[in-house]
Amino acid sequence: MRGLLAALTAAATLVAPAPHHDATTQIRVLSLNIFYGGDELDLATGDFCATPDGCPATLRQVERVIRASGADIVGLQEPERNTERIAADLGWHGSNHAHVMSRFPIVDPPGADGRYVFVEVTPGKVVAVANTHLPSDPYGPYLVRDGGTKDEVLELERSVRLPAVRDLARTLPALAAKGIPVVLTGDFNSPSPLDWTPAVAKVRPDVPYPVRWPAGAALLDAGLADTYREAHPDPVRDPGFTWTPGGPESDPHEVFDRIDWVLRAGPARTVASRVVGEQVVSPYPTDHRGVVSTLDTRPAPPPVLVAPAARRVTLGDAVAVRFHAPASSHVRVELRDPHGRTVAAAGTGGRRDGEVRLPTRGLARGEHEVALVSGDGAVLTRTGIWVYPAGEPTQVSTARSSVRKGEPIGVRWSNAPGMGLDWIAVYRVGADAADYLTYEYTGGRVEGGLTIDSGSLSPGRYVLRLLPDDGYRAVAESRPFTVA
């Protein structure tokens, strides 16, 4: 075995002056919803573009907003396949999996599953960055506007938006407890519990009573801090509205609010925060203002990890793998087949941090494993990659050609883009892209299976379509199946 391995191993409000010392790194973090991928808004009319993805000039304007913000790290909402495209235009790094882009290298660590990434803001040291977009409908402030009681509003929020933050409220504080600075960006589609206070209710007609909005409260209770409110503690004087500067989907009787946030935890301190909107770039290219926060952080070494540069690899291409390893000359990075057999390996050379390249020539298609292995053969950490021959299409299929109404529809897919909001939807045969009937997200997995409830479908013939990243352009369609 040892011989085999040897052969294989070839303009802000300041909170306080920022202290300056070697362990502190200052970063600026922007949260920005770019409206259906950033290329669906016609800047001349303020309405939707005449054709899908038909306004590339608007995407350039989104890039101007990012530049004008001075941000180093950006969490995008509604990026629709464009996170890495925008990052490339700016000369940055990007992750379509997590919808995060940065001036600094991005590492997608094992077990994160797109919930967060590490951004290497100084060599060998990282901050953890997560990004989220909570469900938009039904919208709580509209229920308040239309006469809903406080109990009705809280019931709505607990059922619609609170479940979407529970995993973050559990995962991110655990990273902060390990000494890693944590940042969470997002369009939360909910006011902050720090904004609908008794004092605000006295002066804002659209706030008839104070509300401790549950999604934000869960994150605050878990130990995350709202950076804008740290910089601007008085919500009466500084409401900080991010919704909305206007757009095709604005309500005729709009309720304006602060629903886009940058939260922090761990060894990070808020220095400043400001809203970025139409006063900065005009015409403004999206229906959300952004918020950019300046943070003093103490970046930390990441946990031991291996992180492939891509999770979907073309057969024959080498896969680049970043690692953070124990300082030992005997540690190696291995590529293993589905049976656990080592098919390629490279030593770390005793380095704590670095990158190796592993060949995929001759491998079988499908899932493989990249592992960090100690000198005695123990696996220190592992993660998956998927290898497909050049030209193999994305595929989606049903387990059965016919199901009875109410039975689950078994779904399988392979060679998917693996973006953060890939989804599989049910359509009537021949239906237009926007006329989906029911759907499930893939969880960003390149290959896998799930079930879709058929209870809402009437008898007839249907197809499944796999659509990348919350967009409406299918990359795969199944054979027709019947609901009887």
KEGU-999479 format. One line per field, with one value per residue (C-alpha): y, x, z. Coordinates in steps of 0.1 Angstrom, whole numbers, plus 5000, padded with zeros to 4 digits. Example, Ala and Ser with C-alpha at 12.3 -4.5 7.8 and 13.67 -1.06 7.14 Angstrom:
<atoms>
c2 <- [4955_4989]
c1 <- [5123_5137]
c3 <- [5078_5071]
</atoms>
This chain:
<atoms>
c2 <- [5000_5024_5018_5024_5057_5068_5063_5081_5110_5129_5577_5561_5568_5557_5537_5541_5545_5511_5498_5490_5460_5431_5407_5430_5431_5456_5445_5460_5437_5445_5428_5434_5420_5425_5418_5386_5382_5419_5418_5419_5456_5482_5513_5535_5525_5512_5481_5445_5440_5431_5397_5375_5384_5411_5441_5435_5473_5469_5442_5467_5492_5466_5463_5501_5498_5472_5493_5525_5507_5500_5465_5437_5409_5408_5385_5386_5378_5369_5364_5338_5322_5355_5355_5341_5362_5395_5384_5377_5411_5427_5405_5389_5354_5341_5312_5303_5277_5302_5334_5351_5371_5387_5404_5376_5338_5318_5283_5260_5238_5202_5200_5236_5226_5262_5276_5295_5298_5308_5340_5341_5377_5372_5343_5312_5330_5333_5348_5328_5344_5332_5346_5340_5351_5344_5338_5370_5361_5366_5398_5407_5445_5442_5422_5449_5476_5456_5454_5422_5419_5415_5378_5372_5388_5367_5335_5343_5350_5319_5297_5314_5330_5316_5281_5295_5309_5281_5262_5295_5303_5269_5267_5302_5307_5273_5288_5319_5299_5284_5319_5324_5358_5353_5375_5369_5389_5387_5399_5388_5400_5410_5441_5439_5434_5464_5487_5482_5495_5514_5546_5540_5530_5565_5583_5560_5556_5523_5508_5507_5485_5472_5438_5416_5400_5363_5356_5385_5378_5342_5353_5381_5356_5332_5358_5376_5414_5438_5459_5488_5492_5490_5520_5537_5527_5551_5537_5568_5591_5566_5541_5529_5518_5494_5484_5500_5526_5514_5488_5468_5448_5476_5477_5507_5512_5504_5499_5510_5492_5479_5443_5439_5433_5425_5406_5396_5372_5360_5382_5410_5446_5470_5502_5517_5509_5528_5523_5522_5533_5557_5586_5566_5553_5566_5552_5526_5490_5471_5473_5469_5493_5476_5480_5480_5475_5481_5455_5451_5413_5389_5363_5328_5297_5275_5239_5211_5209_5200_5221_5213_5244_5228_5202_5192_5181_5171_5137_5141_5175_5179_5190_5217_5211_5237_5223_5233_5205_5196_5205_5170_5158_5126_5142_5138_5147_5117_5113_5081_5062_5052_5021_5040_5031_5057_5067_5097_5114_5143_5151_5185_5187_5196_5228_5239_5257_5251_5236_5203_5192_5156_5139_5125_5106_5071_5075_5062_5089_5099_5108_5105_5117_5140_5132_5146_5116_5114_5093_5064_5063_5081_5103_5138_5153_5146_5160_5149_5158_5145_5135_5134_5129_5160_5167_5147_5166_5175_5149_5148_5119_5104_5070_5059_5069_5072_5081_5083_5118_5122_5098_5113_5118_5102_5124_5118_5142_5142_5166_5196_5230_5227_5264_5274_5277_5250_5238_5211_5220_5202_5216_5205_5192_5222_5248_5281_5286_5307_5283_5258_5241_5228_5225_5215_5229_5205_5219_5228_5191_5181_5147_5132_5125_5139_5136_5161_5160_5154_5163_5197_5182_5173_5142_5147_5145_5164_5169_5178_5206_5214_5251_5267_5291_5303_5312_5302_5287_5249_5229_5195_5181_5147_5124_5129_5112_5108_5117_5095]
c1 <- [5000_5028_5044_5010_5005_5040_5033_5000_5014_5030_4803_4793_4783_4812_4806_4841_4876_4889_4919_4949_4971_4984_4956_4928_4917_4890_4865_4835_4805_4776_4741_4724_4693_4698_4663_4659_4696_4703_4694_4655_4649_4648_4665_4648_4612_4616_4597_4606_4628_4610_4629_4642_4677_4674_4690_4728_4733_4714_4738_4767_4748_4746_4784_4787_4767_4791_4821_4805_4798_4835_4827_4853_4827_4791_4762_4738_4701_4682_4715_4700_4732_4750_4771_4802_4796_4795_4825_4845_4836_4849_4880_4868_4861_4826_4804_4772_4767_4765_4758_4788_4815_4847_4880_4896_4897_4866_4867_4837_4844_4831_4798_4788_4765_4763_4751_4783_4818_4852_4867_4905_4909_4946_4968_4957_4931_4893_4860_4828_4802_4767_4739_4702_4669_4638_4604_4587_4550_4528_4546_4541_4540_4513_4492_4496_4487_4455_4443_4459_4463_4496_4488_4480_4513_4533_4516_4524_4560_4565_4551_4566_4600_4611_4617_4640_4665_4666_4695_4715_4707_4722_4752_4766_4770_4788_4814_4817_4822_4853_4868_4859_4844_4810_4790_4754_4740_4704_4671_4651_4617_4609_4615_4641_4628_4650_4629_4593_4597_4573_4591_4587_4550_4544_4557_4552_4516_4524_4537_4505_4521_4555_4565_4594_4597_4604_4630_4653_4647_4658_4691_4697_4689_4714_4741_4742_4743_4726_4754_4733_4715_4749_4760_4726_4709_4679_4653_4632_4661_4677_4651_4675_4648_4661_4626_4621_4634_4607_4604_4580_4567_4562_4528_4506_4501_4537_4551_4587_4610_4645_4645_4681_4707_4744_4747_4779_4791_4824_4855_4842_4832_4810_4828_4802_4772_4753_4725_4736_4709_4697_4717_4749_4741_4714_4694_4693_4692_4672_4642_4662_4688_4719_4735_4773_4789_4826_4838_4870_4876_4902_4904_4911_4927_4899_4892_4911_4896_4898_4879_4877_4876_4846_4822_4813_4843_4846_4862_4899_4903_4925_4906_4923_4919_4926_4936_4942_4961_4981_5018_5031_5050_5030_4995_4982_4951_4935_4909_4888_4863_4828_4843_4868_4898_4925_4928_4951_4969_4993_5012_5009_5046_5042_5024_4994_4978_4981_4966_4971_4958_4945_4939_4905_4915_4900_4875_4840_4812_4794_4803_4839_4854_4883_4898_4926_4945_4970_5002_4985_4957_4931_4907_4908_4881_4863_4840_4824_4829_4810_4828_4810_4822_4825_4791_4770_4737_4720_4693_4661_4637_4607_4609_4576_4558_4525_4514_4480_4470_4483_4512_4547_4565_4599_4626_4662_4687_4724_4750_4731_4748_4748_4739_4724_4688_4685_4649_4628_4593_4563_4547_4519_4534_4543_4536_4555_4585_4566_4536_4550_4526_4546_4583_4611_4647_4676_4696_4724_4733_4749_4732_4705_4668_4637_4600_4574_4538_4513_4482_4477_4478_4447_4448_4468_4503_4532_4570_4597_4621_4654_4660_4692_4694_4657_4657_4632_4656_4654_4686_4668_4633_4620_4600_4562_4545_4509_4489_4459]
c3 <- [5000_5009_4974_4957_4976_4967_4931_4933_4952_4926_5045_5077_5113_5135_5166_5180_5167_5155_5175_5153_5160_5139_5149_5136_5100_5089_5062_5046_5040_5017_5016_4983_4966_4929_4916_4895_4886_4880_4843_4844_4851_4823_4837_4811_4820_4856_4844_4835_4805_4773_4771_4800_4811_4785_4802_4806_4811_4844_4855_4849_4871_4898_4896_4899_4932_4945_4936_4951_4983_4989_4999_5002_5007_4992_5000_4970_4970_4938_4919_4896_4883_4882_4914_4898_4866_4885_4906_4874_4859_4891_4891_4924_4937_4937_4949_4931_4958_4987_4967_4982_4964_4976_4968_4989_4981_4990_5005_5005_5035_5041_5058_5051_5023_5010_5043_5047_5032_5046_5032_5035_5044_5054_5045_5064_5084_5076_5085_5079_5057_5053_5031_5031_5015_5036_5020_5008_5009_5028_5040_5076_5073_5047_5071_5097_5071_5063_5098_5111_5149_5166_5173_5137_5126_5150_5139_5103_5110_5131_5104_5073_5082_5115_5102_5075_5101_5126_5110_5108_5144_5153_5129_5129_5167_5168_5144_5165_5196_5179_5176_5139_5130_5115_5092_5080_5051_5038_5026_5056_5042_5078_5099_5126_5161_5170_5147_5157_5192_5214_5206_5168_5172_5186_5155_5125_5114_5097_5130_5151_5178_5187_5173_5182_5148_5153_5126_5136_5173_5169_5154_5180_5208_5193_5197_5163_5164_5140_5127_5114_5147_5165_5144_5145_5178_5175_5150_5152_5140_5117_5103_5076_5051_5025_5012_4988_4963_4939_4913_4892_4922_4946_4963_4955_4992_5002_5037_5039_5062_5069_5058_5045_5072_5080_5112_5130_5157_5172_5172_5151_5161_5142_5132_5109_5087_5060_5035_4998_4974_4947_4963_4955_4920_4897_4880_4908_4894_4920_4943_4975_4989_5001_5035_5039_5073_5083_5108_5128_5128_5143_5115_5127_5112_5097_5110_5093_5058_5021_4997_4960_4937_4920_4931_4895_4875_4838_4835_4825_4841_4872_4903_4924_4962_4989_5023_5059_5075_5106_5101_5093_5063_5063_5057_5022_5001_4985_4957_4964_4942_4954_4970_4991_4970_4966_4929_4932_4960_4968_4999_5017_5021_5057_5049_5070_5040_5003_4972_4953_4919_4915_4881_4872_4840_4838_4867_4866_4863_4895_4930_4944_4976_4985_5018_5040_5055_5082_5081_5099_5073_5095_5076_5091_5069_5037_5011_4978_4942_4911_4879_4845_4810_4788_4771_4795_4800_4832_4838_4858_4860_4878_4896_4880_4848_4866_4902_4919_4930_4966_4962_4963_4930_4933_4916_4907_4891_4881_4868_4881_4884_4922_4928_4961_4948_4921_4921_4904_4894_4880_4848_4825_4793_4771_4798_4798_4821_4847_4849_4874_4897_4926_4933_4957_4961_4956_4984_4960_4954_4922_4922_4944_4949_4966_4966_4955_4968_4940_4961_4944_4909_4889_4868_4836_4820_4835_4833_4857_4850_4868_4869_4882_4911_4914_4877_4850_4824_4826_4821_4820_4815_4823_4802_4807_4836_4845_4876_4877]
</atoms>
